[in-house]
């Protein structure tokens, strides 16, 4: 792949007169006059008049919302089938998160990106949610070939979609499909402004172009496409958008912290609980850790133990050891049956503190007095400590002790 190594993109100047040719100016021009797209519409024929009006030229990049491509391809789904469509589109599930009563699945889609709800979108889709094309690079290539033939110019085409990004709040447009665009620019081997060698910089130019285009289009404006003009090197190579996704061994964040620990503890995808998008109270996270720890591995047989969480008593709060929940505790059973059984325990703590100064006890009781029962209790205790450690990664938990006690309720003195 021959990638230009020295291209530098100057700062965008926002909207500009399309007739301007001042060197160093980047123009972002809305493509207007596009009607509502229907299934079977010829996008190239619809776009061509508006592109001619902008005097489209060589090295321009057309950034077009993937949504209107989906509309033209008839990629609609009945609202009642939305969840099934997301599951069908998922190459793998990365995480699931609950917002009020709605569970959002974050999944990898066939073209590579990891997206919430597989990119299925109901905004500006009055006839039903829209699916993403399975091959957006192919769609971009087809559209580009038609436009190059019709307009007689060598332009690039990007299919864009709105997405959130790891560790960043908010959303922005990214490139899902590309044709005739140097989506990646390898700057390694060049130098920075101070003359220092660049050794790791590979610019994701396609996403930068997509984000720039969204400044003049977007969900509320009714403008589904834009021309980005004047970016040096934007069309000097042809790198598909599929190359922008980190997948397989290159994926640094294949699963979030909670899910990674659940996999290590032997949970199947069907057994994994669903964490909330919003911050969760300590009590909720502790109860989830107990339930996760109690789920048996596939190869476990005949190992039973119970775990009961006893929050700190109210009187402990006056000594700087506040309780951590308003319920009396949780009892969890680990065994080889169908999963986790939970019931209200007999502890008496009713404190409400949620900071790290709180405390509580988790009591693990073997099902019998023989060696196998004590081994089962020890295994459950370690699984609980591991699950609690995962829950504490996002936000600290109160001080908790995990103790193994005799079946009669007396603590083991060994």
N, C-alpha and C positions, 0 to 999 in steps of 0.2 A: 504494500500500500504506500503510494508516494504522497506523503503529507508535507505541505509547505511548512518550513521550520522558522521562518522569520517574520511572519505576518503579525502586525500589531494593530489591534482595533482601537481607534480613537474614541474618546468619550462621545456618547450619543447626544445629539443636539435636540432631540424631541421632534416635533412636527416641523416640516420645512416646506417651502415652495418646491413642487416637483420639478420645476424648470431649473432649479439651482444646480450648478455643477462645481461649486467651490470645493477645492481639494480639502480633504480632511473632514468633510461633513457627512454625518450619517443621517439619513432621512427615514422616518417611519410614516408610511402613507396608508391611511385607511382605504380599503377597497369597498366602495359603497354601491348601492343600487342592486344588491343581491336579494332576490325574492326568497320567500320561504321554500326550502328545498323539500321535494317529495320523492318517494320511492320511484326509481327509474329515471330521474332527471339526469341530464348530461351536464355534469359540473363544468367541464372544460368550455362547452358552448355558452353556459350561463356566465362564467367568469370572464370570458374573452372580451366582451365589450367594455366592461369596467376597467380591465387591465389596459386596453388600448387608450382609454380616456386618461389614464395615468402615464401614458407614453412609456410603457414598460420597456426595459432595455436589457442588454446583456449584463450578466452578473447581479441582477436583482434577485432577491429571494422572496418568493411568495410563501407567507405563513398562513395556513388555513386551518380553521378549527376542525378537528377530527369529527366533531359532532355532525357537520353537514355532509361529510363523507358517509357516516353511518346512516344518515337519513336517506341519502341517495341509494344506498345499498339495501335499504329496508331492514336494518338491523334493530328492529323494535321488539319488545317483549311485553307481554301482558303484565300489569303491575302485580298480579297474584303470583306470577312465575318469576319474579325478580330474584328471590333468594336462590331458587334452583338454577337460574341462569348464571349467577355469580359462582356457584359451586361448580357448574359445568365449565366455566371459563378459567378456573383456577388451575394452574400447574401445580402449585403447592400453597398451603395456608401458612402464612408467617405468624399471624396473631389474630386474636379476636378481642374486641373491646366493646363494653356496654355503655350506651349513652341513654339515660332514662330506661325505657323499655326496649330500645332498639339495639341489636347487636350488629356491629360492623366487622366484617371479615377483611383483613388486610392480606392480599394474596399476590402471588406472582402470576402475570398473565402470559400467554403463549409467546408474545413478542419480546418478553424479557423484563419490563419494568415491574416493580412491586407497587401496587396501588390499592387504596381503600375501595372496597366493594367492586374489585376488578374493573374500575373505571366506569361501571354502569351508572348512568346519570339521568335524572328525571327533570333537570332544569331545562327550560326552552324545549321541552319535548311533550307537547300537549297530547300526543297520540299514544304515549306510553314510554317507559324508560328505554334508553338507547344503549346498545352494546358497542364496544370498540371493535374495529376490524381485527381479524386474527392476524393479518399480515399488513400492518400500516406502511412498511417500507414498499411493499408491492403496490399498494394503492397510490402512494406518492409518486412512484415511477410511472404508473399508468397515466396519472394526471399530468405529470411533467411532459411525457412524450406527446400527449395530445396538444398541450399548450405550445410547446416548441414548434410543432408542425403548423398550428393555426396562426401563431403570432410571429414566427420567424426570428425569435430571440432565444439565447441560451440562458435561461433563468434556472434557479434552483427552487425546489419545492419542499416545504416542511409541513407535516401534519402535527398540530399542537393540541395539547390538552392540559387542563388545570390539574395540578397535583401538589400535595404537601411534600415537604422534604424532611428527612431525619434530622432531629435536633433544631429545627427551625419552626417558628410559629407562623401561621398563615399559609397561603397557597400562591402559586405562580404558574405560568405556562411552561411546559417542557416539550421537547420534541419526541413524538412517538413514531413518526415515519419521516424518512428523508430520501431525497433523490437529487443528484447534482449539487450537493452541498458538502463542503469540507467540515463535516460534523465535529470531528476532532482535529485540533491543530497542535502538532508536536513542536513545542518551543525548546525542547532539550537540545543543547549544543549551542544555543544562542547566548546572549548576555542581557543582563538587566540594565537599567539606566545608569548604574554605577560601575558597569563593566564586569560585574560578577557573573560567572558562568551559571546558566540555568541547567539544572540536572534532573528535575522531577516534574516540571510544568508541562502538562498537556491540557490545553484549553478545550472545554466543552462548548464549542462555538454554537452548536445547534440549539442548546438550551438558552444561551444568551440571546440569540436571534428570536427564539420563541417568546422569551420574556419581554423583549423590547416590543414585539408586535402586539402583545396584549395591552400595552399602554394606549392603543387606539382602537382596540376591539374589546371583546369581553362579553360576559353574560348579559349585561344590562343595556349595552349599546346597540344591539341588533346589527353589529358589523362583524361578520364571521371571518374576515380575512384582511391581511395587511401586506404591503410591500416594504421590505427593509432594503435600503439602497445605500451604497457607498462603503460597505464593509470590505476592506482589503482581504483578498484571499478566500472570500466566502464560498466561491464556486470553482476554486482551482482543483478540487478533488471531489470524489464521490464516495462518501463514507456513510453507510446506512445507520439509521438510528439504533438498530439492534446492538451496534458496537458500544453504545453509551451505557448499557446496563451491566452492573456487576452481578454475575450469576455464578452458581457452582462454587468452586474453590475461591474465586475472587470476591465472593460475598462476605464482607466483614461482619455483617449483622444479620446472619441467616435467621436467627430467632431472637426475640427480646430476652431479657434476663429471666423473667418468670418462666416463660415457656422453655427456655434452655434447661432450667433446673427440673422442670416437670418431666422433660424427656429423659434426663439423667436418672430420675427416680423411677422410671419405667412406665409412666403413664402413656396410654394411647391417645390419639387425637380425640377420640370420642369421650375419653375420661377427663380431658383438660377442662378446668373451670373457665369462666370468662371474667376477666378483670374489668373494672370500670374505666372509662376515659378520664373521669374527674378523680381528684384525690380521694382515697378511701380511708375511713376511720381505722385506727389501729385494731379495734376489736374485730372488724370485718376481715382484715388481713390475717389476724391470728387464727380465726376460725377456719379460713380457707387453707392455711398452712396445715392445720390439724387434719382437715379432710383430705388434702393431697397426700399427706404422709401415710394415711391409713389405707389408701388404695393399694391392693396387692399387686406384685409383679405377676407376669404370666406363669412363672415357674414356681411360685410359692405354694406350698401345700402344708396344711396342718399347723399354721403359726397364727395364734390369736393373742391379742393384747388390746387393752383399751387405754385411751388417753383422755384426761379430763383437765380442762383449763379452769383454774380458780383465781379470778382477779383479786387484787389486794383488797382487804377489808377497808371500809371507810375510815376506821380509826387510824389506819396506817398513814393516811394522808397528812395527819398532824405531825408525823415524824418524817415528812419529806418523801413518803413512799405511796403516792396516790394510786388508786386503782386505775384500770384502763378500760372499763366498759360498764354499762348500766345493766347488763344482764348477769345472772348468777353463774355463768360459766357454760362450757360446752363439753360434752362427753362424746368421744369418737371411738368407734370400734374398728380394729384392723383384723382382717381375716382372709379367708379364701372364697368367700361367697360372691355376691354381685357388686360389691364396692364398699361405699362408706355409709355407716349408719350414724346419725347424729341425734342427740336428744339433750334436753336441758339437764344440767348436772345439779349438784347439791351444794355448790359453793355459795358463800354469802356475800361476796364482794359486790358493792354497788357504786364504787367510785366512778368518776367521769374524766379523770385526767387522761390526756393522750400524748403527753410529751415523753421524753426519754427518762424523766425522773420517776415515772410510774413503775410498778412492779407487779408481778403475779407469778403463780406457780402452775406448771403443767405436770400433772401426776400421771405416770404411765403404770398400769397395773397388769401383770401377767394373768393369763386365764387360769393358770394352775400353779402348782408348786414344783413341778419337775423341771429338769434342765432345759427341755425344749421350750417351755413356757417362758423361762427367764431369757433365753436367747431371743425369742420373739419380742419380748418387752424391750430388750436392748436395741434390737433392730428398729423397732418403732421409734424409740427415743432419738436415735441418730437421724432417722428420716425426718422427724419433727424439727430437729436442730437445723438440718439442711433446708427444709422448706421455709422455716422462719428466717434463715439467712437470706434467702431469695426475696422474701417480702420486705426485708429491711434495706435492700439495695436502693429502692426508690426514695424511701423516707424512713427515718429511724423508728424502731419499735421500742416500747417501754422495756425495762429490765425484766427478763423472764428467766426462770430456772426450770429445767426439765429434770424431773426426779422419777426414779423407779421405786414404787412402793409395793409392799406385800399385798397379796390378794385380800387379806383381812383388813386392809386400810392402814396397817402399821408400816412405817418406812423401813426399808431394808437396811440393816446396820452393817452389812458386809463391806 
